[in-house]
């Protein structure tokens, strides 16, 4: 990626949809420190991924001593308190930490570690609680890796260029999907509109199309992350920003993974 010409970088600094991190950095001269490198960012990405794996293993180890027990005659499981409490803590890390990390970027090495631990624990919990999902958890990993590799090729080859317009489009798509999901959720609580909400929530075809759309949007954001990484390295920004860019990449990859997992789960349920 280092030999690629920067793709319309001025648009990343000017305009309404500027990356908040890059806009702040454009006003600060910190070039005297050791500079960020692609190798440093990749190694930190591997660190975060290793922490996810550690969280998964921790849950599996805990499940040996406090196994999840299926309730006879139902698809539900009895979750021991020793497993449930860490799960809710992990869920809190998974949901809250990204917002905190956006506000307190200096703490990303710690916050990113907590987020990845939480993510790994949640995946381990899913594998322990829903036996049928163990296979698709692995399939989702393979598909996610393929998507990341494909996006890498598209960006490195210059087939897709990340411009200000590109960032505007993907942000618009994201906001539209969030708004649509929000409207459906609100309708579920309004008498007279519950049937409409149920139609969107229970329609398998719409669910699969929504999952595919989510994968596409997340993948496009990954291209924007690659552009941010390139900017940080080629502008010679300090090495501490390796943590920021690495966490951004891993966060998007996890996003893609859960969207792929959702799609596979819907397809599996449709075949039952």
C-alpha atoms as a printed R data frame, in Angstrom:
    type eleno elety resid chain resno       x       y      z
1   ATOM     1    CA   UNK     A     1   0.000   0.000  0.000
2   ATOM     2    CA   UNK     A     2   2.966   2.291  0.563
3   ATOM     3    CA   UNK     A     3   3.588   2.620 -3.157
4   ATOM     4    CA   UNK     A     4   0.067   3.785 -3.906
5   ATOM     5    CA   UNK     A     5  -0.616   7.417 -4.667
6   ATOM     6    CA   UNK     A     6  -2.792   9.018 -2.021
7   ATOM     7    CA   UNK     A     7  -6.411   8.975 -3.085
8   ATOM     8    CA   UNK     A     8  -7.760  12.518 -3.035
9   ATOM     9    CA   UNK     A     9  -6.374  13.286  0.426
10  ATOM    10    CA   UNK     A    10  -7.390  16.984  0.587
11  ATOM    11    CA   UNK     A    11 -11.001  15.858  0.780
12  ATOM    12    CA   UNK     A    12 -10.207  14.038  4.016
13  ATOM    13    CA   UNK     A    13  -9.185  17.272  5.708
14  ATOM    14    CA   UNK     A    14 -11.764  19.689  4.353
15  ATOM    15    CA   UNK     A    15 -15.522  19.457  4.408
16  ATOM    16    CA   UNK     A    16 -18.325  18.373  6.676
17  ATOM    17    CA   UNK     A    17 -17.641  14.642  6.530
18  ATOM    18    CA   UNK     A    18 -13.997  14.939  7.564
19  ATOM    19    CA   UNK     A    19 -12.657  12.143  9.724
20  ATOM    20    CA   UNK     A    20 -12.618  13.800 13.216
21  ATOM    21    CA   UNK     A    21  -9.251  12.239 14.037
22  ATOM    22    CA   UNK     A    22  -7.576  13.459 10.842
23  ATOM    23    CA   UNK     A    23  -9.100  16.909 11.109
24  ATOM    24    CA   UNK     A    24  -7.592  17.266 14.572
25  ATOM    25    CA   UNK     A    25  -4.240  15.927 13.445
26  ATOM    26    CA   UNK     A    26  -4.089  18.375 10.544
27  ATOM    27    CA   UNK     A    27  -3.807  21.185 13.074
28  ATOM    28    CA   UNK     A    28  -1.081  19.564 15.166
29  ATOM    29    CA   UNK     A    29   2.565  19.144 14.281
30  ATOM    30    CA   UNK     A    30   3.827  15.984 15.982
31  ATOM    31    CA   UNK     A    31   6.243  14.837 13.296
32  ATOM    32    CA   UNK     A    32   9.262  14.817 15.632
33  ATOM    33    CA   UNK     A    33   8.335  11.460 17.149
34  ATOM    34    CA   UNK     A    34   8.933   8.044 15.666
35  ATOM    35    CA   UNK     A    35   6.493   7.700 12.785
36  ATOM    36    CA   UNK     A    36   3.672   5.201 12.385
37  ATOM    37    CA   UNK     A    37   4.340   2.314 10.000
38  ATOM    38    CA   UNK     A    38   2.220  -0.244  8.194
39  ATOM    39    CA   UNK     A    39   4.045  -3.007 10.049
40  ATOM    40    CA   UNK     A    40   3.280  -1.411 13.413
41  ATOM    41    CA   UNK     A    41  -0.414  -1.094 12.547
42  ATOM    42    CA   UNK     A    42  -0.618  -4.685 11.319
43  ATOM    43    CA   UNK     A    43   1.079  -5.989 14.470
44  ATOM    44    CA   UNK     A    44  -1.376  -4.083 16.666
45  ATOM    45    CA   UNK     A    45  -4.246  -5.495 14.624
46  ATOM    46    CA   UNK     A    46  -2.895  -8.979 15.315
47  ATOM    47    CA   UNK     A    47  -2.691  -8.085 19.007
48  ATOM    48    CA   UNK     A    48  -6.382  -7.096 19.131
49  ATOM    49    CA   UNK     A    49  -7.379 -10.232 17.205
50  ATOM    50    CA   UNK     A    50  -5.334 -12.351 19.639
51  ATOM    51    CA   UNK     A    51  -7.217 -10.717 22.527
52  ATOM    52    CA   UNK     A    52 -10.528 -11.676 20.876
53  ATOM    53    CA   UNK     A    53  -9.288 -15.257 20.695
54  ATOM    54    CA   UNK     A    54  -8.223 -15.052 24.372
55  ATOM    55    CA   UNK     A    55 -11.730 -13.934 25.344
56  ATOM    56    CA   UNK     A    56 -13.192 -16.853 23.406
57  ATOM    57    CA   UNK     A    57 -10.857 -19.321 25.143
58  ATOM    58    CA   UNK     A    58 -11.630 -17.778 28.550
59  ATOM    59    CA   UNK     A    59 -15.342 -18.390 28.063
60  ATOM    60    CA   UNK     A    60 -14.727 -21.943 26.864
61  ATOM    61    CA   UNK     A    61 -12.544 -22.583 29.929
62  ATOM    62    CA   UNK     A    62 -15.219 -21.142 32.226
63  ATOM    63    CA   UNK     A    63 -17.815 -23.339 30.550
64  ATOM    64    CA   UNK     A    64 -15.860 -26.425 31.657
65  ATOM    65    CA   UNK     A    65 -16.514 -25.590 35.308
66  ATOM    66    CA   UNK     A    66 -19.932 -23.942 34.858
67  ATOM    67    CA   UNK     A    67 -21.518 -25.585 31.794
68  ATOM    68    CA   UNK     A    68 -24.648 -24.258 30.175
69  ATOM    69    CA   UNK     A    69 -27.452 -26.789 30.706
70  ATOM    70    CA   UNK     A    70 -30.315 -27.166 28.253
71  ATOM    71    CA   UNK     A    71 -33.830 -26.960 29.716
72  ATOM    72    CA   UNK     A    72 -35.730 -30.192 28.841
73  ATOM    73    CA   UNK     A    73 -38.494 -29.729 26.272
74  ATOM    74    CA   UNK     A    74 -37.294 -26.284 25.184
75  ATOM    75    CA   UNK     A    75 -34.529 -24.657 23.144
76  ATOM    76    CA   UNK     A    76 -33.540 -22.538 26.142
77  ATOM    77    CA   UNK     A    77 -30.493 -23.038 28.349
78  ATOM    78    CA   UNK     A    78 -29.939 -22.520 32.035
79  ATOM    79    CA   UNK     A    79 -27.082 -20.022 32.408
80  ATOM    80    CA   UNK     A    80 -25.144 -20.210 35.702
81  ATOM    81    CA   UNK     A    81 -24.570 -16.923 37.491
82  ATOM    82    CA   UNK     A    82 -20.809 -17.426 37.173
83  ATOM    83    CA   UNK     A    83 -21.241 -17.332 33.387
84  ATOM    84    CA   UNK     A    84 -24.058 -14.780 33.142
85  ATOM    85    CA   UNK     A    85 -22.277 -12.000 35.054
86  ATOM    86    CA   UNK     A    86 -19.141 -12.062 32.860
87  ATOM    87    CA   UNK     A    87 -21.429 -12.166 29.810
88  ATOM    88    CA   UNK     A    88 -23.185  -8.938 30.769
89  ATOM    89    CA   UNK     A    89 -19.821  -7.332 31.551
90  ATOM    90    CA   UNK     A    90 -18.558  -8.451 28.133
91  ATOM    91    CA   UNK     A    91 -21.719  -7.107 26.509
92  ATOM    92    CA   UNK     A    92 -21.135  -3.757 28.207
93  ATOM    93    CA   UNK     A    93 -17.558  -3.698 26.874
94  ATOM    94    CA   UNK     A    94 -18.828  -4.581 23.406
95  ATOM    95    CA   UNK     A    95 -21.507  -1.874 23.297
96  ATOM    96    CA   UNK     A    96 -20.087   0.998 25.367
97  ATOM    97    CA   UNK     A    97 -16.320   0.879 24.880
98  ATOM    98    CA   UNK     A    98 -16.306   1.965 21.189
99  ATOM    99    CA   UNK     A    99 -18.105   5.203 22.107
100 ATOM   100    CA   UNK     A   100 -15.717   5.870 24.991
101 ATOM   101    CA   UNK     A   101 -12.733   5.092 22.737
102 ATOM   102    CA   UNK     A   102 -13.958   7.670 20.214
103 ATOM   103    CA   UNK     A   103 -13.931  10.321 22.959
104 ATOM   104    CA   UNK     A   104 -10.759   9.211 24.787
105 ATOM   105    CA   UNK     A   105  -8.401   8.090 22.030
106 ATOM   106    CA   UNK     A   106  -5.333   8.058 24.263
107 ATOM   107    CA   UNK     A   107  -6.865   5.155 26.167
108 ATOM   108    CA   UNK     A   108  -7.482   3.044 23.048
109 ATOM   109    CA   UNK     A   109  -4.752   0.468 23.905
110 ATOM   110    CA   UNK     A   110  -6.693  -0.337 27.094
111 ATOM   111    CA   UNK     A   111 -10.203   0.272 25.801
112 ATOM   112    CA   UNK     A   112  -9.532  -1.693 22.631
113 ATOM   113    CA   UNK     A   113  -8.290  -4.600 24.714
114 ATOM   114    CA   UNK     A   114 -11.487  -4.564 26.808
115 ATOM   115    CA   UNK     A   115 -13.637  -4.389 23.664
116 ATOM   116    CA   UNK     A   116 -11.840  -7.350 22.099
117 ATOM   117    CA   UNK     A   117 -12.038  -9.400 25.300
118 ATOM   118    CA   UNK     A   118 -15.764  -8.727 25.438
119 ATOM   119    CA   UNK     A   119 -16.179  -9.664 21.787
120 ATOM   120    CA   UNK     A   120 -14.323 -12.938 22.250
121 ATOM   121    CA   UNK     A   121 -16.325 -13.823 25.360
122 ATOM   122    CA   UNK     A   122 -19.624 -13.164 23.556
123 ATOM   123    CA   UNK     A   123 -18.584 -15.393 20.659
124 ATOM   124    CA   UNK     A   124 -17.548 -18.094 23.115
125 ATOM   125    CA   UNK     A   125 -20.905 -17.788 24.865
126 ATOM   126    CA   UNK     A   126 -22.740 -18.178 21.551
127 ATOM   127    CA   UNK     A   127 -20.679 -21.279 20.736
128 ATOM   128    CA   UNK     A   128 -21.461 -22.764 24.171
129 ATOM   129    CA   UNK     A   129 -25.150 -21.844 24.281
130 ATOM   130    CA   UNK     A   130 -26.124 -22.660 20.685
131 ATOM   131    CA   UNK     A   131 -24.413 -25.826 19.523
132 ATOM   132    CA   UNK     A   132 -25.872 -25.498 16.012
133 ATOM   133    CA   UNK     A   133 -24.001 -22.216 15.575
134 ATOM   134    CA   UNK     A   134 -20.514 -23.620 16.174
135 ATOM   135    CA   UNK     A   135 -20.014 -24.482 12.514
136 ATOM   136    CA   UNK     A   136 -21.255 -21.166 11.167
137 ATOM   137    CA   UNK     A   137 -19.003 -19.323 13.629
138 ATOM   138    CA   UNK     A   138 -16.040 -20.832 11.788
139 ATOM   139    CA   UNK     A   139 -17.590 -20.344  8.357
140 ATOM   140    CA   UNK     A   140 -18.163 -16.680  9.215
141 ATOM   141    CA   UNK     A   141 -14.445 -16.333 10.026
142 ATOM   142    CA   UNK     A   142 -13.475 -17.681  6.594
143 ATOM   143    CA   UNK     A   143 -15.969 -15.455  4.775
144 ATOM   144    CA   UNK     A   144 -14.855 -12.399  6.757
145 ATOM   145    CA   UNK     A   145 -11.213 -13.081  5.891
146 ATOM   146    CA   UNK     A   146 -12.184 -13.375  2.224
147 ATOM   147    CA   UNK     A   147 -14.045 -10.046  2.357
148 ATOM   148    CA   UNK     A   148 -11.103  -8.296  4.027
149 ATOM   149    CA   UNK     A   149  -8.716  -9.718  1.401
150 ATOM   150    CA   UNK     A   150 -11.034  -8.629 -1.423
151 ATOM   151    CA   UNK     A   151 -11.341  -5.095 -0.032
152 ATOM   152    CA   UNK     A   152  -7.545  -4.968  0.302
153 ATOM   153    CA   UNK     A   153  -7.141  -5.849 -3.375
154 ATOM   154    CA   UNK     A   154  -9.789  -3.349 -4.465
155 ATOM   155    CA   UNK     A   155  -8.126  -0.543 -2.528
156 ATOM   156    CA   UNK     A   156  -4.504  -1.412 -3.299
157 ATOM   157    CA   UNK     A   157  -5.233  -1.745 -7.024
158 ATOM   158    CA   UNK     A   158  -6.980   1.615 -7.107
159 ATOM   159    CA   UNK     A   159 -10.165   0.065 -8.525
160 ATOM   160    CA   UNK     A   160 -12.106   1.773 -5.741
161 ATOM   161    CA   UNK     A   161 -11.010   5.273 -4.747
162 ATOM   162    CA   UNK     A   162 -11.931   6.696 -1.362
163 ATOM   163    CA   UNK     A   163 -12.973  10.289 -1.921
164 ATOM   164    CA   UNK     A   164 -15.083  12.793 -0.046
165 ATOM   165    CA   UNK     A   165 -18.098  11.722 -2.112
166 ATOM   166    CA   UNK     A   166 -17.396   8.048 -1.290
167 ATOM   167    CA   UNK     A   167 -17.348   8.806  2.436
168 ATOM   168    CA   UNK     A   168 -20.568  10.830  2.127
169 ATOM   169    CA   UNK     A   169 -22.308   7.951  0.362
170 ATOM   170    CA   UNK     A   170 -21.320   5.263  2.866
171 ATOM   171    CA   UNK     A   171 -22.247   7.473  5.802
172 ATOM   172    CA   UNK     A   172 -25.637   8.148  4.202
173 ATOM   173    CA   UNK     A   173 -26.178   4.411  3.694
174 ATOM   174    CA   UNK     A   174 -25.275   3.721  7.322
175 ATOM   175    CA   UNK     A   175 -27.592   6.416  8.655
176 ATOM   176    CA   UNK     A   176 -30.412   5.178  6.414
177 ATOM   177    CA   UNK     A   177 -30.029   1.605  7.684
178 ATOM   178    CA   UNK     A   178 -29.924   2.741 11.313
179 ATOM   179    CA   UNK     A   179 -32.984   4.957 10.767
180 ATOM   180    CA   UNK     A   180 -34.894   2.112  9.133
181 ATOM   181    CA   UNK     A   181 -34.066  -0.251 11.994
182 ATOM   182    CA   UNK     A   182 -35.096   2.407 14.498
183 ATOM   183    CA   UNK     A   183 -38.442   2.978 12.795
184 ATOM   184    CA   UNK     A   184 -39.197  -0.755 12.782
185 ATOM   185    CA   UNK     A   185 -38.333  -1.000 16.496
186 ATOM   186    CA   UNK     A   186 -40.560   1.970 17.349
187 ATOM   187    CA   UNK     A   187 -43.441   0.520 15.303
188 ATOM   188    CA   UNK     A   188 -43.218  -2.665 17.378
189 ATOM   189    CA   UNK     A   189 -44.378  -0.661 20.423
190 ATOM   190    CA   UNK     A   190 -47.206   1.207 18.684
191 ATOM   191    CA   UNK     A   191 -50.623  -0.501 18.566
192 ATOM   192    CA   UNK     A   192 -51.801  -0.759 14.986
193 ATOM   193    CA   UNK     A   193 -48.273  -0.754 13.613
194 ATOM   194    CA   UNK     A   194 -47.058  -3.906 15.299
195 ATOM   195    CA   UNK     A   195 -48.115  -6.017 12.339
196 ATOM   196    CA   UNK     A   196 -45.982  -3.834 10.070
197 ATOM   197    CA   UNK     A   197 -43.002  -4.227 12.384
198 ATOM   198    CA   UNK     A   198 -43.586  -7.995 12.629
199 ATOM   199    CA   UNK     A   199 -43.634  -8.218  8.826
200 ATOM   200    CA   UNK     A   200 -40.186  -6.649  8.546
201 ATOM   201    CA   UNK     A   201 -38.782  -8.555 11.516
202 ATOM   202    CA   UNK     A   202 -40.096 -11.999 10.569
203 ATOM   203    CA   UNK     A   203 -39.823 -11.871  6.782
204 ATOM   204    CA   UNK     A   204 -36.889 -14.135  5.951
205 ATOM   205    CA   UNK     A   205 -36.187 -12.620  2.528
206 ATOM   206    CA   UNK     A   206 -36.130  -9.064  3.872
207 ATOM   207    CA   UNK     A   207 -33.936 -10.231  6.743
208 ATOM   208    CA   UNK     A   208 -31.408 -11.810  4.399
209 ATOM   209    CA   UNK     A   209 -31.409  -8.758  2.121
210 ATOM   210    CA   UNK     A   210 -30.867  -6.552  5.163
211 ATOM   211    CA   UNK     A   211 -27.936  -8.687  6.288
212 ATOM   212    CA   UNK     A   212 -26.368  -8.543  2.831
213 ATOM   213    CA   UNK     A   213 -26.805  -4.760  2.781
214 ATOM   214    CA   UNK     A   214 -25.151  -4.566  6.193
215 ATOM   215    CA   UNK     A   215 -22.165  -6.592  4.971
216 ATOM   216    CA   UNK     A   216 -21.771  -4.307  1.953
217 ATOM   217    CA   UNK     A   217 -21.921  -1.130  4.056
218 ATOM   218    CA   UNK     A   218 -19.413  -2.482  6.601
219 ATOM   219    CA   UNK     A   219 -17.084  -3.568  3.786
220 ATOM   220    CA   UNK     A   220 -17.193  -0.087  2.256
221 ATOM   221    CA   UNK     A   221 -16.263   1.385  5.628
222 ATOM   222    CA   UNK     A   222 -13.261  -0.947  5.648
223 ATOM   223    CA   UNK     A   223 -12.047   0.767  2.461
224 ATOM   224    CA   UNK     A   224 -12.323   4.112  4.251
225 ATOM   225    CA   UNK     A   225 -10.285   2.644  7.130
226 ATOM   226    CA   UNK     A   226  -7.556   1.592  4.679
227 ATOM   227    CA   UNK     A   227  -7.479   5.169  3.405
228 ATOM   228    CA   UNK     A   228  -7.124   6.480  6.958
229 ATOM   229    CA   UNK     A   229  -4.248   4.065  7.620
230 ATOM   230    CA   UNK     A   230  -2.518   5.217  4.448
231 ATOM   231    CA   UNK     A   231  -2.924   8.834  5.466
232 ATOM   232    CA   UNK     A   232  -1.464   8.251  8.934
233 ATOM   233    CA   UNK     A   233   1.580   6.406  7.602
234 ATOM   234    CA   UNK     A   234   2.360   8.501  4.543
235 ATOM   235    CA   UNK     A   235   1.908  11.803  6.391
236 ATOM   236    CA   UNK     A   236   4.441  10.635  8.979
237 ATOM   237    CA   UNK     A   237   2.136  10.890 11.992
238 ATOM   238    CA   UNK     A   238   3.417   9.688 15.405
239 ATOM   239    CA   UNK     A   239   3.601   6.001 16.241
240 ATOM   240    CA   UNK     A   240   0.909   6.333 18.905
241 ATOM   241    CA   UNK     A   241  -1.665   6.637 16.129
242 ATOM   242    CA   UNK     A   242  -0.976   3.052 15.167
243 ATOM   243    CA   UNK     A   243  -3.245   2.043 18.048
244 ATOM   244    CA   UNK     A   244  -6.056   4.275 16.775
245 ATOM   245    CA   UNK     A   245  -5.918   3.018 13.205
246 ATOM   246    CA   UNK     A   246  -5.496  -0.622 14.288
247 ATOM   247    CA   UNK     A   247  -8.523  -0.449 16.574
248 ATOM   248    CA   UNK     A   248 -10.547   1.182 13.793
249 ATOM   249    CA   UNK     A   249  -9.650  -1.645 11.418
250 ATOM   250    CA   UNK     A   250 -10.412  -4.399 13.939
251 ATOM   251    CA   UNK     A   251 -13.688  -2.742 14.939
252 ATOM   252    CA   UNK     A   252 -14.835  -2.709 11.299
253 ATOM   253    CA   UNK     A   253 -13.697  -6.310 10.761
254 ATOM   254    CA   UNK     A   254 -15.700  -7.389 13.831
255 ATOM   255    CA   UNK     A   255 -18.676  -5.472 12.414
256 ATOM   256    CA   UNK     A   256 -18.350  -7.367  9.130
257 ATOM   257    CA   UNK     A   257 -18.009 -10.663 11.010
258 ATOM   258    CA   UNK     A   258 -21.215 -10.216 12.993
259 ATOM   259    CA   UNK     A   259 -23.092  -9.193  9.847
260 ATOM   260    CA   UNK     A   260 -21.843 -12.330  8.092
261 ATOM   261    CA   UNK     A   261 -22.777 -14.405 11.144
262 ATOM   262    CA   UNK     A   262 -26.258 -12.880 11.105
263 ATOM   263    CA   UNK     A   263 -26.668 -13.754  7.422
264 ATOM   264    CA   UNK     A   264 -25.540 -17.349  7.962
265 ATOM   265    CA   UNK     A   265 -27.832 -17.727 10.971
266 ATOM   266    CA   UNK     A   266 -30.809 -16.472  8.976
267 ATOM   267    CA   UNK     A   267 -30.000 -18.819  6.099
268 ATOM   268    CA   UNK     A   268 -29.628 -21.754  8.506
269 ATOM   269    CA   UNK     A   269 -32.933 -21.010 10.224
270 ATOM   270    CA   UNK     A   270 -34.628 -20.725  6.832
271 ATOM   271    CA   UNK     A   271 -33.520 -24.255  5.958
272 ATOM   272    CA   UNK     A   272 -35.012 -25.828  9.064
